[in-house]
Amino acid sequence: MSGHSKWSTIKRKKGANDAKRGKMFTKLIREITVAARDGGADESSNVRLRSAVQNARAANMPLSTVERAVKRGSGQEEGTSYEEGLYEGYGPGGVAIMVETLTDNKNRTVSEVRHIFSKHGGNLAESGAVSWMFEQKGTLEVGKADINEEDLLMMVMDAGAEDLQDGEDVHELFSTVSSFEEVKQTLEKNDIEFGQASLSLIPKLENMLEVEVDQVGKIIRLLESLEDLDDVQKVYSNFDLKEEVLEAVVAL
């Protein structure tokens, strides 16, 4: 069993309002642009671009917006140049946090990230301080209305899927990095649609940290504030919650 991020579960259950949707589009456009820049505009040979475009479609991004992002990244149109960054830090209660960024100004980004950590009772750490607590996995979301858990597991286990987490409306599949594409292709061959699919940093089970109830709100506010930054693509944390506390947090 892989470690599971309770932050991911909370976000999924809370859903997204229009403002969050706009920020999500911005992040998806940046990912598409960088994927096309680094691997070319052909989805069939560029795995990262293919996943980015699939995620944009799952988010109902207009096709014209996707196409423009691909053209900018592949040099067919002028556009902003983005650099990738990965920051590590600690939040309230000693939780480990990883922050993935895409930015056109690294100095601005690190300043903003450091400010958010400090404002919410955390601190940036040196490279390698917390990354050892996480491992990269492929993650995919499949709607529960499309297939039941048993049939889904039977379908994807041979393709390399390692684990399945039961969400309210979706099954969240986890795979090794090397089998990520095969799992996606297996779903496609069986006409099973999936939503968000990406390589993610998942906390290792042995490094999940159960936090005190009075720290939960502080941690959530820190993580939400980091994700609200335009330059931040994804935020990961290893905090754990008992199920009854998780449900109470989601209901807030």
MIDREN-108208 format. One record per residue (C-alpha): x negated, y negated, z negated; residue in three letters. Coordinates in steps of 0.1 Angstrom, whole numbers, always signed. Last residue first. Layout:
<pts>
PT,px,py,pz,vexlum
PT,X,Y,Z,ALA
...
</pts>
This chain:
<pts>
PT,px,py,pz,vexlum
PT,+161,-231,-70,LEU
PT,+176,-198,-60,ALA
PT,+142,-185,-46,VAL
PT,+125,-191,-79,VAL
PT,+152,-172,-98,ALA
PT,+149,-143,-74,GLU
PT,+112,-142,-79,LEU
PT,+115,-143,-117,VAL
PT,+138,-112,-116,GLU
PT,+114,-94,-92,GLU
PT,+84,-99,-114,LYS
PT,+60,-124,-99,LEU
PT,+26,-121,-83,ASP
PT,+1,-148,-72,PHE
PT,-24,-139,-46,ASN
PT,-20,-170,-24,SER
PT,-20,-177,+14,TYR
PT,-14,-210,+33,VAL
PT,-11,-213,+70,LYS
PT,-15,-239,+98,GLN
PT,-26,-269,+78,VAL
PT,-35,-300,+99,ASP
PT,+0,-316,+96,ASP
PT,+0,-313,+58,LEU
PT,+33,-300,+46,ASP
PT,+18,-265,+40,GLU
PT,-5,-279,+14,LEU
PT,+24,-296,-4,SER
PT,+44,-264,-4,GLU
PT,+15,-244,-19,LEU
PT,+9,-270,-46,LEU
PT,+46,-273,-54,ARG
PT,+50,-235,-56,ILE
PT,+20,-232,-80,ILE
PT,+34,-259,-103,LYS
PT,+68,-242,-104,GLY
PT,+53,-208,-112,VAL
PT,+31,-219,-140,GLN
PT,+58,-219,-167,ASP
PT,+66,-183,-158,VAL
PT,+31,-171,-165,GLU
PT,+13,-156,-135,VAL
PT,+8,-121,-123,GLU
PT,-24,-120,-103,LEU
PT,-27,-97,-72,MET
PT,-63,-86,-69,ASN
PT,-58,-49,-70,GLU
PT,-32,-51,-43,LEU
PT,-54,-70,-19,LYS
PT,-41,-104,-10,PRO
PT,-30,-106,+27,ILE
PT,-47,-129,+51,LEU
PT,-26,-129,+83,SER
PT,-28,-119,+119,LEU
PT,+4,-128,+136,SER
PT,+40,-118,+144,ALA
PT,+70,-139,+137,GLN
PT,+102,-124,+151,GLY
PT,+106,-89,+165,PHE
PT,+128,-74,+191,GLU
PT,+131,-37,+193,ILE
PT,+135,-26,+229,ASP
PT,+116,+7,+223,ASN
PT,+88,-2,+246,LYS
PT,+87,-37,+229,GLU
PT,+84,-21,+194,LEU
PT,+56,+2,+205,THR
PT,+38,-28,+222,GLN
PT,+39,-47,+189,LYS
PT,+24,-18,+170,VAL
PT,-2,-13,+197,GLU
PT,-12,-50,+195,GLU
PT,-17,-48,+157,PHE
PT,-36,-15,+157,SER
PT,-71,-30,+155,SER
PT,-61,-57,+129,VAL
PT,-46,-30,+106,THR
PT,-9,-30,+103,SER
PT,+18,-45,+81,PHE
PT,+55,-46,+89,LEU
PT,+80,-70,+73,GLU
PT,+116,-57,+75,HIS
PT,+140,-85,+78,VAL
PT,+172,-100,+63,ASP
PT,+166,-98,+25,GLU
PT,+131,-85,+28,GLY
PT,+118,-49,+25,ASP
PT,+81,-46,+29,GLN
PT,+67,-20,+53,LEU
PT,+32,-4,+53,ASP
PT,+4,+9,+74,GLU
PT,+15,+5,+110,ALA
PT,-10,+22,+132,GLY
PT,+9,+33,+163,ALA
PT,+18,+66,+147,ASP
PT,+35,+48,+119,MET
PT,+56,+26,+143,VAL
PT,+87,+46,+153,MET
PT,+91,+67,+122,MET
PT,+88,+36,+101,LEU
PT,+115,+18,+121,LEU
PT,+138,+48,+119,ASP
PT,+135,+49,+81,GLU
PT,+139,+12,+76,GLU
PT,+171,+7,+97,ASN
PT,+170,-10,+131,ILE
PT,+183,-42,+147,ASP
PT,+204,-57,+119,ALA
PT,+174,-54,+96,LYS
PT,+155,-79,+118,GLY
PT,+119,-71,+125,VAL
PT,+91,-93,+111,GLU
PT,+55,-86,+121,LEU
PT,+22,-88,+101,THR
PT,-12,-78,+113,GLY
PT,-37,-76,+85,LYS
PT,-68,-96,+73,GLN
PT,-79,-88,+38,GLU
PT,-79,-110,+7,PHE
PT,-96,-110,-27,MET
PT,-130,-114,-10,TRP
PT,-118,-148,+3,SER
PT,-118,-162,-32,VAL
PT,-152,-178,-38,ALA
PT,-165,-170,-4,GLY
PT,-168,-206,+7,SER
PT,-171,-228,-23,GLU
PT,-140,-239,-42,ALA
PT,-113,-265,-39,LEU
PT,-95,-274,-71,ASN
PT,-60,-270,-86,GLY
PT,-38,-290,-109,GLY
PT,-13,-303,-84,HIS
PT,-29,-336,-75,LYS
PT,-64,-321,-74,SER
PT,-54,-294,-48,PHE
PT,-35,-320,-28,ILE
PT,-65,-344,-27,HIS
PT,-89,-316,-17,ARG
PT,-66,-307,+12,VAL
PT,-63,-343,+23,GLU
PT,-101,-349,+22,SER
PT,-109,-316,+39,VAL
PT,-85,-326,+67,THR
PT,-97,-362,+72,ARG
PT,-133,-350,+74,ASN
PT,-124,-322,+98,LYS
PT,-108,-346,+124,ASN
PT,-90,-330,+154,ASP
PT,-76,-303,+132,THR
PT,-65,-267,+130,LEU
PT,-63,-254,+94,THR
PT,-61,-222,+74,GLU
PT,-58,-225,+36,VAL
PT,-67,-197,+12,MET
PT,-55,-198,-24,ILE
PT,-65,-178,-55,ALA
PT,-44,-181,-86,VAL
PT,-62,-194,-117,GLY
PT,-30,-202,-136,GLY
PT,-27,-234,-117,PRO
PT,-44,-233,-83,GLY
PT,-78,-221,-71,TYR
PT,-96,-228,-38,GLY
PT,-107,-217,-4,GLU
PT,-107,-236,+29,TYR
PT,-107,-222,+64,LEU
PT,-112,-245,+94,GLY
PT,-104,-243,+131,GLU
PT,-112,-272,+154,GLU
PT,-88,-290,+177,TYR
PT,-93,-310,+209,SER
PT,-65,-333,+219,THR
PT,-51,-331,+254,GLY
PT,-57,-336,+291,GLU
PT,-39,-312,+314,GLU
PT,-51,-281,+332,GLN
PT,-78,-277,+306,GLY
PT,-67,-243,+293,SER
PT,-55,-257,+260,GLY
PT,-36,-286,+276,ARG
PT,-20,-262,+301,LYS
PT,-10,-238,+274,VAL
PT,+5,-266,+253,ALA
PT,+25,-279,+283,ARG
PT,+39,-244,+290,GLU
PT,+51,-240,+254,VAL
PT,+68,-273,+255,THR
PT,+85,-265,+288,SER
PT,+97,-232,+274,LEU
PT,+116,-250,+246,PRO
PT,+107,-236,+211,MET
PT,+133,-212,+198,ASN
PT,+112,-201,+168,ALA
PT,+110,-166,+182,ALA
PT,+99,-181,+215,ARG
PT,+71,-200,+197,ALA
PT,+61,-168,+179,ASN
PT,+59,-149,+211,GLN
PT,+38,-177,+226,VAL
PT,+13,-175,+197,ALA
PT,+12,-137,+199,SER
PT,+4,-138,+236,ARG
PT,-22,-165,+231,LEU
PT,-40,-145,+205,ARG
PT,-40,-114,+227,VAL
PT,-54,-132,+257,ASN
PT,-56,-107,+286,SER
PT,-19,-103,+294,SER
PT,-12,-139,+282,GLU
PT,-33,-155,+309,ASP
PT,-41,-191,+300,ALA
PT,-77,-186,+288,GLY
PT,-92,-172,+257,GLY
PT,-106,-200,+236,ASP
PT,-87,-229,+251,ARG
PT,-55,-209,+255,ALA
PT,-56,-198,+219,ALA
PT,-64,-234,+208,VAL
PT,-34,-249,+226,THR
PT,-11,-221,+215,ILE
PT,-21,-226,+178,GLU
PT,-17,-264,+181,ARG
PT,+18,-260,+196,ILE
PT,+28,-236,+169,LEU
PT,+17,-260,+141,LYS
PT,+36,-289,+156,THR
PT,+67,-267,+161,PHE
PT,+65,-256,+125,MET
PT,+64,-293,+114,LYS
PT,+96,-299,+133,GLY
PT,+112,-269,+118,ARG
PT,+103,-280,+83,LYS
PT,+121,-313,+90,ALA
PT,+151,-294,+103,ASP
PT,+154,-271,+73,ASN
PT,+136,-238,+69,ALA
PT,+146,-206,+51,GLY
PT,+144,-200,+13,LYS
PT,+141,-163,+17,LYS
PT,+112,-164,+41,ARG
PT,+93,-190,+21,LYS
PT,+97,-170,-11,ILE
PT,+86,-138,+5,THR
PT,+55,-154,+20,SER
PT,+46,-169,-14,TRP
PT,+51,-135,-30,LYS
PT,+21,-123,-9,SER
PT,+20,-86,-6,HIS
PT,-10,-64,-14,GLY
PT,-13,-34,+9,SER
PT,+0,+0,+0,MET
</pts>
